């Protein structure tokens, strides 16, 4: 049941311009994930991923009016220290 609350990402989204900059060695970032500055949020039609660095669309998913099942819970790990 908590499976969906773990990191299930198989294919990371990235901005193509950020990818080009990172792969050409223009940055000091250790990974493309670190270099990326992505905003993720709901829009009138669905969900959009936006590159803050380049101010361009990375991905915009159109839900086509469907109300999709969404889980906003998060798993927190507690320690007894
Ligand atoms: Zn970018």
PDB file of the backbone (N, CA, C, O) and the ligand in Angstrom, with CONECT records:
HET     ZN  A 101       1
ATOM      1  N   UNK A   1       0.828  -1.201   0.000  1.00  0.00           N
ATOM      2  CA  UNK A   1       0.000   0.000   0.000  1.00  0.00           C
ATOM      3  C   UNK A   1       0.866   1.256   0.000  1.00  0.00           C
ATOM      4  O   UNK A   1       0.517   2.266  -0.612  1.00  0.00           O
ATOM      5  N   UNK A   2       2.007   1.177   0.701  1.00  0.00           N
ATOM      6  CA  UNK A   2       2.881   2.351   0.727  1.00  0.00           C
ATOM      7  C   UNK A   2       3.813   2.381  -0.474  1.00  0.00           C
ATOM      8  O   UNK A   2       4.631   3.292  -0.605  1.00  0.00           O
ATOM      9  N   UNK A   3       3.694   1.396  -1.345  1.00  0.00           N
ATOM     10  CA  UNK A   3       4.574   1.320  -2.513  1.00  0.00           C
ATOM     11  C   UNK A   3       4.551   2.621  -3.311  1.00  0.00           C
ATOM     12  O   UNK A   3       5.594   3.114  -3.740  1.00  0.00           O
ATOM     13  N   UNK A   4       3.360   3.169  -3.505  1.00  0.00           N
ATOM     14  CA  UNK A   4       3.225   4.395  -4.298  1.00  0.00           C
ATOM     15  C   UNK A   4       3.885   5.595  -3.638  1.00  0.00           C
ATOM     16  O   UNK A   4       4.148   6.600  -4.297  1.00  0.00           O
ATOM     17  N   UNK A   5       4.155   5.497  -2.341  1.00  0.00           N
ATOM     18  CA  UNK A   5       4.725   6.630  -1.616  1.00  0.00           C
ATOM     19  C   UNK A   5       6.245   6.610  -1.617  1.00  0.00           C
ATOM     20  O   UNK A   5       6.886   7.523  -1.097  1.00  0.00           O
ATOM     21  N   UNK A   6       6.815   5.570  -2.200  1.00  0.00           N
ATOM     22  CA  UNK A   6       8.269   5.519  -2.330  1.00  0.00           C
ATOM     23  C   UNK A   6       8.671   6.047  -3.701  1.00  0.00           C
ATOM     24  O   UNK A   6       7.825   6.258  -4.571  1.00  0.00           O
ATOM     25  N   UNK A   7       9.934   6.252  -3.878  1.00  0.00           N
ATOM     26  CA  UNK A   7      10.404   6.793  -5.157  1.00  0.00           C
ATOM     27  C   UNK A   7      10.315   5.717  -6.235  1.00  0.00           C
ATOM     28  O   UNK A   7      11.109   4.777  -6.253  1.00  0.00           O
ATOM     29  N   UNK A   8       9.359   5.863  -7.117  1.00  0.00           N
ATOM     30  CA  UNK A   8       9.142   4.893  -8.194  1.00  0.00           C
ATOM     31  C   UNK A   8       9.592   5.428  -9.542  1.00  0.00           C
ATOM     32  O   UNK A   8       9.293   4.837 -10.579  1.00  0.00           O
ATOM     33  N   UNK A   9      10.298   6.524  -9.534  1.00  0.00           N
ATOM     34  CA  UNK A   9      10.660   7.170 -10.792  1.00  0.00           C
ATOM     35  C   UNK A   9      11.637   6.293 -11.572  1.00  0.00           C
ATOM     36  O   UNK A   9      12.699   5.914 -11.076  1.00  0.00           O
ATOM     37  N   UNK A  10      11.252   5.989 -12.788  1.00  0.00           N
ATOM     38  CA  UNK A  10      12.086   5.135 -13.638  1.00  0.00           C
ATOM     39  C   UNK A  10      12.826   5.968 -14.686  1.00  0.00           C
ATOM     40  O   UNK A  10      13.892   5.581 -15.164  1.00  0.00           O
ATOM     41  N   UNK A  11      12.260   7.084 -15.023  1.00  0.00           N
ATOM     42  CA  UNK A  11      12.834   7.881 -16.089  1.00  0.00           C
ATOM     43  C   UNK A  11      12.668   9.357 -15.705  1.00  0.00           C
ATOM     44  O   UNK A  11      11.575   9.912 -15.811  1.00  0.00           O
ATOM     45  N   UNK A  12      13.746   9.975 -15.266  1.00  0.00           N
ATOM     46  CA  UNK A  12      13.653  11.354 -14.809  1.00  0.00           C
ATOM     47  C   UNK A  12      13.382  12.298 -15.976  1.00  0.00           C
ATOM     48  O   UNK A  12      13.901  12.122 -17.078  1.00  0.00           O
ATOM     49  N   UNK A  13      12.566  13.290 -15.705  1.00  0.00           N
ATOM     50  CA  UNK A  13      12.341  14.341 -16.687  1.00  0.00           C
ATOM     51  C   UNK A  13      13.447  15.370 -16.536  1.00  0.00           C
ATOM     52  O   UNK A  13      13.863  15.689 -15.423  1.00  0.00           O
ATOM     53  N   UNK A  14      13.909  15.875 -17.638  1.00  0.00           N
ATOM     54  CA  UNK A  14      14.866  16.963 -17.548  1.00  0.00           C
ATOM     55  C   UNK A  14      14.639  17.909 -18.720  1.00  0.00           C
ATOM     56  O   UNK A  14      14.113  17.531 -19.767  1.00  0.00           O
ATOM     57  N   UNK A  15      15.048  19.125 -18.507  1.00  0.00           N
ATOM     58  CA  UNK A  15      14.970  20.144 -19.542  1.00  0.00           C
ATOM     59  C   UNK A  15      16.066  19.860 -20.577  1.00  0.00           C
ATOM     60  O   UNK A  15      17.216  19.618 -20.209  1.00  0.00           O
ATOM     61  N   UNK A  16      15.721  19.887 -21.840  1.00  0.00           N
ATOM     62  CA  UNK A  16      16.712  19.554 -22.868  1.00  0.00           C
ATOM     63  C   UNK A  16      17.852  20.571 -22.900  1.00  0.00           C
ATOM     64  O   UNK A  16      18.996  20.213 -23.181  1.00  0.00           O
ATOM     65  N   UNK A  17      17.547  21.832 -22.614  1.00  0.00           N
ATOM     66  CA  UNK A  17      18.607  22.848 -22.584  1.00  0.00           C
ATOM     67  C   UNK A  17      19.536  22.637 -21.396  1.00  0.00           C
ATOM     68  O   UNK A  17      20.753  22.777 -21.522  1.00  0.00           O
ATOM     69  N   UNK A  18      18.965  22.301 -20.243  1.00  0.00           N
ATOM     70  CA  UNK A  18      19.790  22.006 -19.064  1.00  0.00           C
ATOM     71  C   UNK A  18      20.669  20.802 -19.350  1.00  0.00           C
ATOM     72  O   UNK A  18      21.838  20.778 -18.964  1.00  0.00           O
ATOM     73  N   UNK A  19      20.117  19.806 -20.022  1.00  0.00           N
ATOM     74  CA  UNK A  19      20.872  18.591 -20.331  1.00  0.00           C
ATOM     75  C   UNK A  19      22.069  18.916 -21.231  1.00  0.00           C
ATOM     76  O   UNK A  19      23.177  18.426 -21.010  1.00  0.00           O
ATOM     77  N   UNK A  20      21.830  19.738 -22.234  1.00  0.00           N
ATOM     78  CA  UNK A  20      22.918  20.116 -23.147  1.00  0.00           C
ATOM     79  C   UNK A  20      24.018  20.864 -22.387  1.00  0.00           C
ATOM     80  O   UNK A  20      25.206  20.602 -22.577  1.00  0.00           O
ATOM     81  N   UNK A  21      23.600  21.802 -21.519  1.00  0.00           N
ATOM     82  CA  UNK A  21      24.572  22.581 -20.754  1.00  0.00           C
ATOM     83  C   UNK A  21      25.367  21.684 -19.807  1.00  0.00           C
ATOM     84  O   UNK A  21      26.585  21.811 -19.682  1.00  0.00           O
ATOM     85  N   UNK A  22      24.645  20.765 -19.138  1.00  0.00           N
ATOM     86  CA  UNK A  22      25.323  19.881 -18.190  1.00  0.00           C
ATOM     87  C   UNK A  22      26.297  18.952 -18.914  1.00  0.00           C
ATOM     88  O   UNK A  22      27.440  18.783 -18.489  1.00  0.00           O
ATOM     89  N   UNK A  23      25.836  18.358 -20.004  1.00  0.00           N
ATOM     90  CA  UNK A  23      26.674  17.384 -20.717  1.00  0.00           C
ATOM     91  C   UNK A  23      27.870  18.031 -21.409  1.00  0.00           C
ATOM     92  O   UNK A  23      28.864  17.358 -21.684  1.00  0.00           O
ATOM     93  N   UNK A  24      27.783  19.305 -21.687  1.00  0.00           N
ATOM     94  CA  UNK A  24      28.925  19.969 -22.318  1.00  0.00           C
ATOM     95  C   UNK A  24      29.923  20.478 -21.284  1.00  0.00           C
ATOM     96  O   UNK A  24      30.933  21.087 -21.635  1.00  0.00           O
ATOM     97  N   UNK A  25      29.633  20.223 -20.000  1.00  0.00           N
ATOM     98  CA  UNK A  25      30.566  20.584 -18.942  1.00  0.00           C
ATOM     99  C   UNK A  25      30.546  22.054 -18.583  1.00  0.00           C
ATOM    100  O   UNK A  25      31.511  22.563 -18.014  1.00  0.00           O
ATOM    101  N   UNK A  26      29.465  22.745 -18.903  1.00  0.00           N
ATOM    102  CA  UNK A  26      29.362  24.175 -18.608  1.00  0.00           C
ATOM    103  C   UNK A  26      29.051  24.460 -17.140  1.00  0.00           C
ATOM    104  O   UNK A  26      29.069  25.612 -16.705  1.00  0.00           O
ATOM    105  N   UNK A  27      28.767  23.405 -16.383  1.00  0.00           N
ATOM    106  CA  UNK A  27      28.323  23.636 -15.009  1.00  0.00           C
ATOM    107  C   UNK A  27      29.259  22.958 -14.012  1.00  0.00           C
ATOM    108  O   UNK A  27      30.054  22.092 -14.379  1.00  0.00           O
ATOM    109  N   UNK A  28      29.154  23.362 -12.758  1.00  0.00           N
ATOM    110  CA  UNK A  28      29.917  22.719 -11.694  1.00  0.00           C
ATOM    111  C   UNK A  28      29.093  21.638 -11.001  1.00  0.00           C
ATOM    112  O   UNK A  28      29.588  20.965 -10.097  1.00  0.00           O
ATOM    113  N   UNK A  29      27.855  21.471 -11.415  1.00  0.00           N
ATOM    114  CA  UNK A  29      26.973  20.509 -10.754  1.00  0.00           C
ATOM    115  C   UNK A  29      27.469  19.086 -10.975  1.00  0.00           C
ATOM    116  O   UNK A  29      28.022  18.754 -12.024  1.00  0.00           O
ATOM    117  N   UNK A  30      27.254  18.253  -9.952  1.00  0.00           N
ATOM    118  CA  UNK A  30      27.728  16.875 -10.039  1.00  0.00           C
ATOM    119  C   UNK A  30      26.769  15.978 -10.802  1.00  0.00           C
ATOM    120  O   UNK A  30      27.153  14.915 -11.290  1.00  0.00           O
ATOM    121  N   UNK A  31      25.526  16.409 -10.902  1.00  0.00           N
ATOM    122  CA  UNK A  31      24.561  15.594 -11.636  1.00  0.00           C
ATOM    123  C   UNK A  31      23.567  16.516 -12.332  1.00  0.00           C
ATOM    124  O   UNK A  31      23.403  17.679 -11.963  1.00  0.00           O
ATOM    125  N   UNK A  32      22.922  15.974 -13.330  1.00  0.00           N
ATOM    126  CA  UNK A  32      21.897  16.739 -14.037  1.00  0.00           C
ATOM    127  C   UNK A  32      20.735  17.051 -13.109  1.00  0.00           C
ATOM    128  O   UNK A  32      20.117  18.112 -13.202  1.00  0.00           O
ATOM    129  N   UNK A  33      20.446  16.114 -12.212  1.00  0.00           N
ATOM    130  CA  UNK A  33      19.373  16.354 -11.240  1.00  0.00           C
ATOM    131  C   UNK A  33      19.692  17.561 -10.368  1.00  0.00           C
ATOM    132  O   UNK A  33      18.818  18.380 -10.085  1.00  0.00           O
ATOM    133  N   UNK A  34      20.957  17.668  -9.942  1.00  0.00           N
ATOM    134  CA  UNK A  34      21.355  18.811  -9.131  1.00  0.00           C
ATOM    135  C   UNK A  34      21.285  20.106  -9.929  1.00  0.00           C
ATOM    136  O   UNK A  34      20.915  21.152  -9.396  1.00  0.00           O
ATOM    137  N   UNK A  35      21.633  20.033 -11.179  1.00  0.00           N
ATOM    138  CA  UNK A  35      21.660  21.236 -12.016  1.00  0.00           C
ATOM    139  C   UNK A  35      20.257  21.731 -12.336  1.00  0.00           C
ATOM    140  O   UNK A  35      20.027  22.931 -12.484  1.00  0.00           O
ATOM    141  N   UNK A  36      19.319  20.784 -12.443  1.00  0.00           N
ATOM    142  CA  UNK A  36      17.952  21.128 -12.840  1.00  0.00           C
ATOM    143  C   UNK A  36      17.267  21.998 -11.801  1.00  0.00           C
ATOM    144  O   UNK A  36      17.452  21.823 -10.596  1.00  0.00           O
ATOM    145  N   UNK A  37      16.490  22.921 -12.283  1.00  0.00           N
ATOM    146  CA  UNK A  37      15.649  23.740 -11.412  1.00  0.00           C
ATOM    147  C   UNK A  37      14.239  23.642 -11.959  1.00  0.00           C
ATOM    148  O   UNK A  37      13.818  24.467 -12.771  1.00  0.00           O
ATOM    149  N   UNK A  38      13.518  22.640 -11.515  1.00  0.00           N
ATOM    150  CA  UNK A  38      12.203  22.363 -12.082  1.00  0.00           C
ATOM    151  C   UNK A  38      11.090  22.743 -11.120  1.00  0.00           C
ATOM    152  O   UNK A  38      11.154  22.448  -9.927  1.00  0.00           O
ATOM    153  N   UNK A  39      10.078  23.397 -11.652  1.00  0.00           N
ATOM    154  CA  UNK A  39       8.837  23.622 -10.921  1.00  0.00           C
ATOM    155  C   UNK A  39       7.838  22.588 -11.407  1.00  0.00           C
ATOM    156  O   UNK A  39       7.756  22.308 -12.603  1.00  0.00           O
ATOM    157  N   UNK A  40       7.083  22.025 -10.483  1.00  0.00           N
ATOM    158  CA  UNK A  40       6.052  21.048 -10.838  1.00  0.00           C
ATOM    159  C   UNK A  40       4.751  21.518 -10.229  1.00  0.00           C
ATOM    160  O   UNK A  40       4.697  21.834  -9.040  1.00  0.00           O
ATOM    161  N   UNK A  41       3.703  21.568 -11.029  1.00  0.00           N
ATOM    162  CA  UNK A  41       2.441  22.023 -10.461  1.00  0.00           C
ATOM    163  C   UNK A  41       1.253  21.742 -11.345  1.00  0.00           C
ATOM    164  O   UNK A  41       1.384  21.423 -12.527  1.00  0.00           O
ATOM    165  N   UNK A  42       0.087  21.868 -10.739  1.00  0.00           N
ATOM    166  CA  UNK A  42      -1.159  21.653 -11.467  1.00  0.00           C
ATOM    167  C   UNK A  42      -1.505  22.883 -12.302  1.00  0.00           C
ATOM    168  O   UNK A  42      -1.246  24.019 -11.904  1.00  0.00           O
ATOM    169  N   UNK A  43      -2.085  22.634 -13.444  1.00  0.00           N
ATOM    170  CA  UNK A  43      -2.547  23.698 -14.333  1.00  0.00           C
ATOM    171  C   UNK A  43      -4.037  23.490 -14.598  1.00  0.00           C
ATOM    172  O   UNK A  43      -4.656  22.592 -14.028  1.00  0.00           O
ATOM    173  N   UNK A  44      -4.596  24.312 -15.453  1.00  0.00           N
ATOM    174  CA  UNK A  44      -6.020  24.178 -15.776  1.00  0.00           C
ATOM    175  C   UNK A  44      -6.330  22.842 -16.446  1.00  0.00           C
ATOM    176  O   UNK A  44      -7.445  22.331 -16.342  1.00  0.00           O
ATOM    177  N   UNK A  45      -5.334  22.280 -17.137  1.00  0.00           N
ATOM    178  CA  UNK A  45      -5.604  21.030 -17.855  1.00  0.00           C
ATOM    179  C   UNK A  45      -4.923  19.808 -17.261  1.00  0.00           C
ATOM    180  O   UNK A  45      -5.248  18.679 -17.629  1.00  0.00           O
ATOM    181  N   UNK A  46      -3.992  20.015 -16.358  1.00  0.00           N
ATOM    182  CA  UNK A  46      -3.296  18.837 -15.840  1.00  0.00           C
ATOM    183  C   UNK A  46      -2.119  19.184 -14.962  1.00  0.00           C
ATOM    184  O   UNK A  46      -2.255  19.908 -13.975  1.00  0.00           O
ATOM    185  N   UNK A  47      -0.978  18.673 -15.319  1.00  0.00           N
ATOM    186  CA  UNK A  47       0.217  18.856 -14.509  1.00  0.00           C
ATOM    187  C   UNK A  47       1.391  19.245 -15.401  1.00  0.00           C
ATOM    188  O   UNK A  47       1.636  18.637 -16.443  1.00  0.00           O
ATOM    189  N   UNK A  48       2.104  20.274 -14.962  1.00  0.00           N
ATOM    190  CA  UNK A  48       3.194  20.786 -15.785  1.00  0.00           C
ATOM    191  C   UNK A  48       4.523  20.757 -15.036  1.00  0.00           C
ATOM    192  O   UNK A  48       4.600  21.030 -13.838  1.00  0.00           O
ATOM    193  N   UNK A  49       5.554  20.418 -15.784  1.00  0.00           N
ATOM    194  CA  UNK A  49       6.929  20.525 -15.303  1.00  0.00           C
ATOM    195  C   UNK A  49       7.564  21.661 -16.088  1.00  0.00           C
ATOM    196  O   UNK A  49       7.523  21.677 -17.318  1.00  0.00           O
ATOM    197  N   UNK A  50       8.148  22.606 -15.370  1.00  0.00           N
ATOM    198  CA  UNK A  50       8.634  23.847 -15.963  1.00  0.00           C
ATOM    199  C   UNK A  50      10.087  24.080 -15.569  1.00  0.00           C
ATOM    200  O   UNK A  50      10.434  23.959 -14.394  1.00  0.00           O
ATOM    201  N   UNK A  51      10.937  24.411 -16.530  1.00  0.00           N
ATOM    202  CA  UNK A  51      12.327  24.723 -16.206  1.00  0.00           C
ATOM    203  C   UNK A  51      12.428  26.183 -15.785  1.00  0.00           C
ATOM    204  O   UNK A  51      12.178  27.097 -16.572  1.00  0.00           O
ATOM    205  N   UNK A  52      12.800  26.376 -14.521  1.00  0.00           N
ATOM    206  CA  UNK A  52      12.936  27.726 -13.979  1.00  0.00           C
ATOM    207  C   UNK A  52      14.174  28.416 -14.566  1.00  0.00           C
ATOM    208  O   UNK A  52      14.184  29.633 -14.752  1.00  0.00           O
ATOM    209  N   UNK A  53      15.199  27.638 -14.850  1.00  0.00           N
ATOM    210  CA  UNK A  53      16.434  28.229 -15.366  1.00  0.00           C
ATOM    211  C   UNK A  53      16.221  28.815 -16.761  1.00  0.00           C
ATOM    212  O   UNK A  53      16.692  29.915 -17.051  1.00  0.00           O
ATOM    213  N   UNK A  54      15.525  28.096 -17.610  1.00  0.00           N
ATOM    214  CA  UNK A  54      15.351  28.546 -18.992  1.00  0.00           C
ATOM    215  C   UNK A  54      13.959  29.091 -19.291  1.00  0.00           C
ATOM    216  O   UNK A  54      13.690  29.560 -20.397  1.00  0.00           O
ATOM    217  N   UNK A  55      13.078  29.024 -18.294  1.00  0.00           N
ATOM    218  CA  UNK A  55      11.710  29.517 -18.483  1.00  0.00           C
ATOM    219  C   UNK A  55      11.060  28.856 -19.690  1.00  0.00           C
ATOM    220  O   UNK A  55      10.502  29.529 -20.557  1.00  0.00           O
ATOM    221  N   UNK A  56      11.141  27.539 -19.734  1.00  0.00           N
ATOM    222  CA  UNK A  56      10.496  26.794 -20.820  1.00  0.00           C
ATOM    223  C   UNK A  56       9.772  25.572 -20.272  1.00  0.00           C
ATOM    224  O   UNK A  56      10.080  25.070 -19.191  1.00  0.00           O
ATOM    225  N   UNK A  57       8.808  25.115 -21.047  1.00  0.00           N
ATOM    226  CA  UNK A  57       8.059  23.913 -20.687  1.00  0.00           C
ATOM    227  C   UNK A  57       8.946  22.694 -20.837  1.00  0.00           C
ATOM    228  O   UNK A  57       9.666  22.552 -21.826  1.00  0.00           O
ATOM    229  N   UNK A  58       8.889  21.810 -19.844  1.00  0.00           N
ATOM    230  CA  UNK A  58       9.587  20.525 -19.938  1.00  0.00           C
ATOM    231  C   UNK A  58       8.576  19.441 -20.297  1.00  0.00           C
ATOM    232  O   UNK A  58       8.843  18.572 -21.127  1.00  0.00           O
ATOM    233  N   UNK A  59       7.421  19.509 -19.663  1.00  0.00           N
ATOM    234  CA  UNK A  59       6.397  18.494 -19.879  1.00  0.00           C
ATOM    235  C   UNK A  59       5.079  19.043 -19.370  1.00  0.00           C
ATOM    236  O   UNK A  59       5.031  19.655 -18.303  1.00  0.00           O
ATOM    237  N   UNK A  60       4.013  18.829 -20.119  1.00  0.00           N
ATOM    238  CA  UNK A  60       2.696  19.256 -19.672  1.00  0.00           C
ATOM    239  C   UNK A  60       1.725  18.111 -19.958  1.00  0.00           C
ATOM    240  O   UNK A  60       1.412  17.820 -21.113  1.00  0.00           O
ATOM    241  N   UNK A  61       1.261  17.476 -18.905  1.00  0.00           N
ATOM    242  CA  UNK A  61       0.378  16.321 -19.057  1.00  0.00           C
ATOM    243  C   UNK A  61      -1.069  16.792 -19.017  1.00  0.00           C
ATOM    244  O   UNK A  61      -1.507  17.410 -18.046  1.00  0.00           O
ATOM    245  N   UNK A  62      -1.802  16.493 -20.082  1.00  0.00           N
ATOM    246  CA  UNK A  62      -3.213  16.861 -20.174  1.00  0.00           C
ATOM    247  C   UNK A  62      -4.058  15.718 -19.617  1.00  0.00           C
ATOM    248  O   UNK A  62      -4.069  14.621 -20.176  1.00  0.00           O
ATOM    249  N   UNK A  63      -4.765  15.974 -18.514  1.00  0.00           N
ATOM    250  CA  UNK A  63      -5.594  14.934 -17.908  1.00  0.00           C
ATOM    251  C   UNK A  63      -6.874  14.699 -18.718  1.00  0.00           C
ATOM    252  O   UNK A  63      -7.634  13.773 -18.433  1.00  0.00           O
ATOM    253  N   UNK A  64      -7.100  15.524 -19.707  1.00  0.00           N
ATOM    254  CA  UNK A  64      -8.287  15.414 -20.576  1.00  0.00           C
ATOM    255  C   UNK A  64      -9.579  15.339 -19.766  1.00  0.00           C
ATOM    256  O   UNK A  64     -10.489  14.574 -20.084  1.00  0.00           O
ATOM    257  N   UNK A  65      -9.636  16.140 -18.729  1.00  0.00           N
ATOM    258  CA  UNK A  65     -10.845  16.234 -17.926  1.00  0.00           C
ATOM    259  C   UNK A  65     -11.037  15.129 -16.922  1.00  0.00           C
ATOM    260  O   UNK A  65     -11.982  15.169 -16.135  1.00  0.00           O
ATOM    261  N   UNK A  66     -10.171  14.150 -16.928  1.00  0.00           N
ATOM    262  CA  UNK A  66     -10.299  13.033 -15.982  1.00  0.00           C
ATOM    263  C   UNK A  66      -9.774  13.426 -14.606  1.00  0.00           C
ATOM    264  O   UNK A  66      -8.790  14.156 -14.485  1.00  0.00           O
ATOM    265  N   UNK A  67     -10.443  12.934 -13.584  1.00  0.00           N
ATOM    266  CA  UNK A  67      -9.935  13.120 -12.233  1.00  0.00           C
ATOM    267  C   UNK A  67      -9.139  11.879 -11.878  1.00  0.00           C
ATOM    268  O   UNK A  67      -9.698  10.822 -11.588  1.00  0.00           O
ATOM    269  N   UNK A  68      -7.831  12.028 -11.906  1.00  0.00           N
ATOM    270  CA  UNK A  68      -6.964  10.882 -11.676  1.00  0.00           C
ATOM    271  C   UNK A  68      -6.727  10.672 -10.191  1.00  0.00           C
ATOM    272  O   UNK A  68      -6.755  11.610  -9.395  1.00  0.00           O
ATOM    273  N   UNK A  69      -6.493   9.413  -9.843  1.00  0.00           N
ATOM    274  CA  UNK A  69      -6.191   9.100  -8.453  1.00  0.00           C
ATOM    275  C   UNK A  69      -4.834   9.697  -8.082  1.00  0.00           C
ATOM    276  O   UNK A  69      -3.838   9.485  -8.775  1.00  0.00           O
ATOM    277  N   UNK A  70      -4.811  10.427  -7.008  1.00  0.00           N
ATOM    278  CA  UNK A  70      -3.591  11.126  -6.610  1.00  0.00           C
ATOM    279  C   UNK A  70      -3.343  10.909  -5.132  1.00  0.00           C
ATOM    280  O   UNK A  70      -4.271  10.978  -4.327  1.00  0.00           O
ATOM    281  N   UNK A  71      -2.122  10.653  -4.776  1.00  0.00           N
ATOM    282  CA  UNK A  71      -1.783  10.404  -3.381  1.00  0.00           C
ATOM    283  C   UNK A  71      -0.850  11.499  -2.886  1.00  0.00           C
ATOM    284  O   UNK A  71       0.282  11.614  -3.354  1.00  0.00           O
ATOM    285  N   UNK A  72      -1.320  12.295  -1.950  1.00  0.00           N
ATOM    286  CA  UNK A  72      -0.513  13.397  -1.419  1.00  0.00           C
ATOM    287  C   UNK A  72       0.131  13.057  -0.079  1.00  0.00           C
ATOM    288  O   UNK A  72       0.787  13.893   0.542  1.00  0.00           O
ATOM    289  N   UNK A  73      -0.072  11.802   0.358  1.00  0.00           N
ATOM    290  CA  UNK A  73       0.552  11.438   1.630  1.00  0.00           C
ATOM    291  C   UNK A  73       2.057  11.282   1.427  1.00  0.00           C
ATOM    292  O   UNK A  73       2.522  11.114   0.299  1.00  0.00           O
ATOM    293  N   UNK A  74       2.801  11.338   2.499  1.00  0.00           N
ATOM    294  CA  UNK A  74       4.230  11.069   2.395  1.00  0.00           C
ATOM    295  C   UNK A  74       4.650  10.155   3.528  1.00  0.00           C
ATOM    296  O   UNK A  74       4.033  10.118   4.592  1.00  0.00           O
ATOM    297  N   UNK A  75       5.707   9.425   3.270  1.00  0.00           N
ATOM    298  CA  UNK A  75       6.252   8.527   4.282  1.00  0.00           C
ATOM    299  C   UNK A  75       7.362   9.237   5.022  1.00  0.00           C
ATOM    300  O   UNK A  75       8.277   9.781   4.404  1.00  0.00           O
ATOM    301  N   UNK A  76       7.290   9.236   6.325  1.00  0.00           N
ATOM    302  CA  UNK A  76       8.350   9.831   7.122  1.00  0.00           C
ATOM    303  C   UNK A  76       9.003   8.733   7.947  1.00  0.00           C
ATOM    304  O   UNK A  76       8.329   7.862   8.497  1.00  0.00           O
ATOM    305  N   UNK A  77      10.301   8.789   8.021  1.00  0.00           N
ATOM    306  CA  UNK A  77      10.998   7.810   8.845  1.00  0.00           C
ATOM    307  C   UNK A  77      11.325   8.448  10.187  1.00  0.00           C
ATOM    308  O   UNK A  77      11.907   9.530  10.255  1.00  0.00           O
ATOM    309  N   UNK A  78      10.939   7.754  11.247  1.00  0.00           N
ATOM    310  CA  UNK A  78      11.202   8.259  12.583  1.00  0.00           C
ATOM    311  C   UNK A  78      12.320   7.447  13.211  1.00  0.00           C
ATOM    312  O   UNK A  78      12.384   6.229  13.044  1.00  0.00           O
ATOM    313  N   UNK A  79      13.186   8.114  13.924  1.00  0.00           N
ATOM    314  CA  UNK A  79      14.216   7.383  14.665  1.00  0.00           C
ATOM    315  C   UNK A  79      14.000   7.627  16.146  1.00  0.00           C
ATOM    316  O   UNK A  79      13.361   8.607  16.527  1.00  0.00           O
ATOM    317  N   UNK A  80      14.526   6.747  16.983  1.00  0.00           N
ATOM    318  CA  UNK A  80      14.333   6.861  18.420  1.00  0.00           C
ATOM    319  C   UNK A  80      15.554   7.434  19.117  1.00  0.00           C
ATOM    320  O   UNK A  80      15.787   7.132  20.287  1.00  0.00           O
ATOM    321  N   UNK A  81      16.324   8.240  18.442  1.00  0.00           N
ATOM    322  CA  UNK A  81      17.537   8.790  19.046  1.00  0.00           C
ATOM    323  C   UNK A  81      17.200   9.855  20.079  1.00  0.00           C
ATOM    324  O   UNK A  81      18.101  10.429  20.690  1.00  0.00           O
TER     325      UNK A  81
HETATM  326 ZN    ZN A 101      16.516  24.242 -18.438  1.00  0.00          ZN
END
